[in-house]
Amino acid sequence: MALQGVHGASLIDFPSGSVIGAAGRGPGSIGDAPADAADMIHATMQTAAFATVGQPAHVEDIVITAGNGYHVMRLLRSDIEARMVLYLWLDRSVGNLVVAQRQLSAVAAQISAN
């Protein structure tokens, strides 16, 4: 939440769509948003591009550019067995997408190390 332009952040268990923790606005504070984020991750991971024979493709972030900002979902593990996702809602007019992705990467590494 310390990044400029962040509206909200959440930690989501994406197989169930449950919010583990949330700050600000976004999944966890807006109705079905956690389940919607989980559905987006499932859809991405199940597409032909990621359902390859052998080792699945490497997915770090899923970014949705919308009229109300950037919605960034960072998988804590980049493979098909990932369960936890960091979600960030960033204001397009004042936030910096690249800085936000780098910060999410650092936070994900800290969480994964624990």
Secondary structure, DSSP 8 states (H G I E B T S, - for coil): --STTEEEEEEEETTTTEEEEEEESSTTTSTTHHHHHHHHHHHHHTSTTT--SSS-----EEEEEETTEEEEEEESSSSTT--EEEEEEE-TTT--HHHHHHHHHHHHHHHHH-
